[in-house]
């Protein structure tokens, strides 16, 4: 399991909310709220680096409860707990701040049966869901977290507190595309570790729901931090956070990003960080892969479509550009509003014979769009 560490942003809450007015479907949720451990302050962003009001995910079984979003607004979104278990408050995190204790110390333990948290009435879109599932009383306990329909696998969470939010230690992270009215079901259960006769416990501390931009979201990073895929860069040529694997001219790796709008059918893919004047191919896949591909890792899989070949200028190019007469969706044969998910990556030449032999090509990170 890769360790993932992301620093909190030094952005004031007021500036954050003014800069991102469309985040009313983002939620920061603390499970329970003991007398000694109320919800964290609104300036606290936890692992998603997303400051804002922290609401409560109530622990009353089989009783839907309306949730407060990060702007402090009570919404129609509800959470419902099923599967039982019990609420506890355990303060055993050496060096933790007050906000850390408020989030991580009051927990809901999982009982003999798996526990589910069902979230309904979320706005349609793609979300990153952070499930805090660290047992604050023992580093040996592991909690198994999965979300039906997520592109990310089930994850086991647990370990020693290190005064940081680390993927796989303090929380799981799942990306899921939500259709209007569809629920998100987070399943939590005990693992087989530690072995008998020592009992295992599983716990839930809280959740964060982050609604991703309307033009899709990046994935499949060659930075050694991405838990969503397990294939490492083939020559230990790890790139910078958010990029593909390193290439012979750019130790940071090449990047694929998108601009424009899905509803307006104006999305443009932009590749950068590639060798200056090489050719590249913009690819679309209707499935997922996880395999070494040249000097990089390819996650765009299924039926691949070569959208367009470009000659880079300054290591960068885009598709579509001013020379194209079709949109990205038209070229890829996908309908806006269909809900179909497509994955994109950019293949490029990297003909440096001594760099990561024997292959002479690489790929960017991926970009995923739910049309």
C-alpha positions in Angstrom: 0.0 0.0 0.0 1.4 3.4 -0.9 1.6 6.1 1.7 0.0 9.3 0.6 0.7 12.6 2.4 -0.8 15.9 1.4 -0.1 19.1 3.4 -2.9 21.3 4.5 -3.3 24.5 2.5 -2.4 27.8 4.2 -5.6 29.4 2.8 -8.0 31.2 5.0 -11.5 29.9 5.3 -13.0 33.1 4.1 -10.8 33.2 1.0 -11.4 29.6 0.3 -15.2 29.9 0.3 -15.1 33.1 -1.8 -12.8 31.4 -4.3 -15.0 28.3 -4.6 -18.7 29.2 -4.5 -19.8 26.0 -6.2 -18.7 23.7 -3.4 -22.0 23.5 -1.6 -22.0 19.7 -2.2 -18.7 19.3 -0.3 -19.0 17.8 3.2 -16.7 17.5 6.2 -18.3 15.1 8.6 -17.2 14.1 12.1 -18.7 10.8 13.4 -20.4 11.6 16.6 -19.3 14.5 18.9 -18.4 13.6 22.4 -18.6 16.2 25.1 -14.8 16.4 25.3 -14.3 16.2 21.5 -16.7 18.4 19.5 -16.4 18.8 15.8 -13.1 20.4 14.4 -12.9 24.1 13.6 -13.8 25.3 10.2 -10.2 26.2 9.4 -9.3 22.5 9.6 -8.9 20.7 6.3 -7.8 17.2 7.3 -6.6 14.8 4.6 -8.5 16.4 1.7 -7.0 19.9 2.6 -10.6 21.2 2.4 -11.4 23.6 5.2 -15.0 24.4 6.0 -17.7 23.7 8.5 -17.5 20.3 10.0 -20.9 18.7 10.4 -21.9 15.6 12.4 -22.5 12.1 10.9 -24.9 10.8 13.6 -24.5 7.3 15.0 -28.2 6.5 15.6 -28.7 3.2 13.7 -31.3 3.1 10.8 -32.3 6.8 11.3 -31.6 9.1 8.3 -30.1 12.4 9.3 -29.7 15.6 7.3 -26.1 16.8 6.8 -24.5 20.2 6.9 -22.2 21.1 4.1 -18.9 23.0 4.3 -20.6 26.4 4.0 -22.6 25.6 7.2 -25.9 25.1 5.3 -28.2 22.3 6.3 -28.9 20.3 3.1 -31.2 17.6 1.9 -28.3 15.1 1.8 -28.7 12.4 4.5 -26.6 9.7 6.1 -28.0 6.5 7.4 -26.0 4.0 9.5 -26.7 0.3 9.5 -25.1 -2.8 10.9 -24.8 -1.8 14.5 -21.6 -1.4 16.5 -21.0 1.1 19.2 -19.9 4.7 19.8 -16.6 5.2 21.7 -14.3 8.1 22.7 -10.6 7.1 22.9 -7.9 9.8 23.3 -4.6 8.0 22.5 -2.9 10.1 19.8 0.4 11.5 21.1 1.2 14.9 19.7 -2.2 15.4 18.1 -3.7 18.9 17.9 -7.1 19.7 19.3 -8.7 19.4 15.8 -7.0 16.1 15.2 -8.4 14.8 18.5 -11.9 16.1 17.7 -11.9 14.2 14.4 -10.0 11.0 15.2 -10.7 10.3 18.9 -14.5 10.0 18.9 -15.3 6.9 16.8 -18.0 4.4 15.9 -16.7 0.8 16.2 -17.9 -1.9 13.9 -19.7 -4.8 15.4 -19.8 -8.5 14.4 -21.5 -7.6 11.1 -20.2 -5.2 8.5 -21.3 -1.6 8.9 -22.7 0.6 6.1 -23.0 4.3 5.8 -25.5 5.3 3.1 -25.4 8.9 1.8 -28.4 10.0 -0.3 -29.5 13.1 -2.3 -25.9 14.1 -3.3 -25.7 16.4 -6.4 -24.8 14.5 -9.6 -21.0 14.6 -10.2 -17.8 12.8 -9.4 -16.6 12.8 -5.8 -13.5 11.9 -3.9 -14.7 10.3 -0.7 -12.3 10.2 2.3 -13.3 7.7 5.0 -11.4 8.1 8.2 -11.1 4.7 9.7 -8.1 4.6 12.1 -8.5 3.0 15.5 -6.9 5.5 17.9 -6.4 2.9 20.6 -4.1 0.5 18.7 -1.9 0.6 15.6 -2.5 -3.1 15.0 -6.2 -2.7 14.2 -7.1 -2.6 10.5 -10.4 -1.4 9.1 -11.6 -2.6 5.6 -13.3 0.1 3.6 -15.0 -0.2 0.2 -17.5 1.8 -1.8 -19.7 0.1 -4.4 -19.2 1.6 -7.9 -15.9 3.3 -7.1 -13.0 3.1 -9.5 -10.7 2.5 -6.5 -10.3 -0.8 -4.8 -11.2 -1.7 -1.2 -8.6 -0.5 1.2 -7.4 -1.5 4.6 -6.8 1.4 7.0 -4.8 1.5 10.2 -1.4 2.1 11.8 0.5 4.4 14.1 -0.5 8.1 14.4 2.3 10.2 12.9 0.8 13.7 13.3 -0.2 13.6 9.6 -3.1 12.3 7.4 -1.7 9.4 5.5 -3.6 7.4 3.0 -3.9 3.8 4.2 -3.1 4.8 7.8 -5.6 7.4 8.8 -8.1 7.1 5.9 -9.2 5.5 2.7 -9.9 7.5 -0.5 -12.4 6.4 -3.2 -13.5 8.2 -6.4 -17.1 7.6 -7.4 -19.4 9.1 -10.0 -22.9 9.8 -8.7 -26.0 10.0 -10.8 -28.7 12.3 -9.5 -30.6 10.6 -6.8 -28.2 7.6 -6.5 -26.9 6.7 -3.1 -23.2 6.3 -2.1 -22.8 3.3 0.2 -19.6 3.1 2.3 -19.0 -0.4 3.7 -16.8 -0.9 6.7 -15.8 -4.2 8.3 -13.2 -5.9 10.4 -10.2 -7.5 8.8 -8.5 -10.8 9.7 -5.6 -9.0 11.3 -4.4 -9.2 14.0 -4.8 -13.0 14.1 -6.6 -14.9 16.8 -6.6 -15.0 19.8 -6.2 -11.2 19.7 -9.4 -9.5 18.8 -9.5 -7.0 15.9 -11.5 -3.8 15.9 -12.7 -1.6 13.1 -13.6 2.0 13.5 -14.9 5.0 11.6 -13.8 8.5 12.6 -15.4 10.7 9.9 -15.8 11.4 6.2 -15.1 14.1 3.6 -16.9 14.4 0.3 -15.1 16.5 -2.3 -17.0 17.3 -5.6 -14.5 17.4 -8.4 -14.4 20.0 -11.2 -17.0 19.8 -14.0 -14.4 19.0 -16.7 -13.3 15.7 -15.0 -10.4 14.9 -12.7 -6.8 13.5 -12.9 -5.9 10.0 -11.9 -3.2 7.4 -12.5 -0.2 9.2 -11.2 3.4 8.1 -11.7 4.4 9.7 -8.4 4.6 6.6 -6.3 1.8 7.9 -4.1 -1.3 6.8 -5.9 -3.2 4.0 -4.1 -5.6 3.6 -7.0 -3.1 1.6 -9.1 -0.3 -0.7 -8.0 2.0 -0.7 -11.0 5.2 1.2 -10.3 7.2 3.2 -12.8 9.4 0.6 -14.5 12.8 2.1 -13.8 12.1 3.8 -10.5 11.6 6.9 -12.6 9.0 8.4 -10.3 7.6 11.7 -11.3 6.3 14.6 -9.2 2.9 14.5 -7.5 0.1 14.5 -10.0 2.2 13.8 -13.1 3.2 10.7 -15.1 6.5 8.8 -14.7 9.7 10.8 -15.2 11.1 11.1 -18.7 14.7 11.8 -20.0 14.2 15.6 -20.1 11.8 16.1 -17.3 12.3 14.5 -13.9 8.8 15.7 -12.9 7.1 13.6 -15.6 4.6 14.8 -18.2 1.2 16.1 -17.2 -2.3 15.8 -18.7 -4.9 18.4 -17.6 -8.3 19.6 -19.0 -10.1 22.8 -19.3 -13.6 23.8 -20.5 -17.0 22.4 -19.6 -18.6 19.0 -20.0 -22.2 20.3 -20.4 -21.0 22.9 -23.0 -19.0 20.1 -24.8 -15.9 22.4 -24.7 -13.4 20.2 -22.9 -9.8 20.5 -24.1 -7.1 18.1 -23.1 -3.6 19.7 -22.6 -0.4 17.8 -22.4 2.8 19.3 -21.1 6.3 18.4 -19.8 7.1 16.1 -22.7 10.3 16.3 -24.8 10.2 19.6 -26.8 9.4 18.6 -30.4 8.3 14.9 -30.3 5.1 13.5 -31.6 2.4 12.4 -29.1 -1.0 10.7 -29.4 -4.0 11.6 -27.3 -5.8 8.3 -26.3 -9.2 7.5 -25.0 -10.2 4.3 -23.2 -13.6 3.0 -22.2 -12.1 0.9 -19.4 -9.3 0.8 -16.9 -5.9 -0.8 -17.1 -2.9 -1.0 -14.7 0.2 -1.9 -16.6 3.7 -0.8 -17.5 3.6 1.0 -20.8 7.0 2.0 -22.2 8.7 4.1 -19.5 5.4 4.8 -17.8 2.1 3.3 -16.5 -1.1 3.1 -18.6 -4.4 3.2 -16.8 -6.6 4.1 -19.8 -7.8 0.7 -21.0 -10.5 -1.2 -22.7 -11.2 -0.2 -26.3 -8.6 2.5 -27.1 -9.3 5.3 -29.5 -6.5 7.4 -31.0 -8.1 10.8 -30.8 -5.3 12.8 -32.5 -1.6 12.8 -33.2 0.1 16.1 -32.3 3.6 17.5 -32.8 4.6 19.1 -29.6 5.9 22.7 -29.4 8.0 23.3 -26.2 7.0 19.9 -24.9 3.3 20.8 -25.0 0.2 20.3 -27.2 -3.6 20.0 -26.9 -6.7 18.3 -28.3 -8.9 19.7 -29.7 -7.3 22.9 -30.8 -8.1 25.6 -33.4 -7.3 23.3 -36.3 -9.9 20.7 -35.2 -13.5 20.7 -36.4 -14.8 18.2 -33.8 -15.1 18.2 -30.1 -13.5 15.8 -27.7 -16.8 13.9 -27.2 -17.5 13.7 -30.9 -14.1 12.4 -31.8 -14.4 9.8 -29.0 -17.9 8.7 -29.9 -19.4 9.5 -26.6 -22.6 11.5 -25.9 -22.6 14.5 -23.5 -25.1 13.7 -20.7 -24.9 9.9 -21.1 -23.0 9.4 -17.9 -20.5 7.2 -19.7 -17.0 7.3 -18.2 -13.9 7.6 -20.4 -10.3 7.7 -19.4 -7.6 9.7 -21.3 -3.8 9.6 -21.4 -1.2 11.0 -23.8 1.4 8.7 -25.3 4.7 10.4 -26.4 8.1 9.5 -27.9 11.1 9.6 -25.6 14.0 8.3 -27.8 16.8 8.6 -25.2 18.4 5.1 -25.6 20.1 5.2 -22.2 17.0 6.3 -20.3 15.0 3.4 -18.9 15.9 0.9 -21.7 14.8 -0.7 -23.8 11.6 1.3 -24.5 11.6 4.7 -26.1 8.1 6.1 -25.2 6.2 7.2 -22.1 2.8 8.5 -21.0 1.3 11.3 -19.0 -0.9 10.8 -15.9 -4.5 10.1 -16.8 -7.6 12.2 -16.9 -11.1 10.8 -16.3 -14.4 12.3 -17.5 -17.9 11.1 -16.8 -19.9 12.5 -19.7 
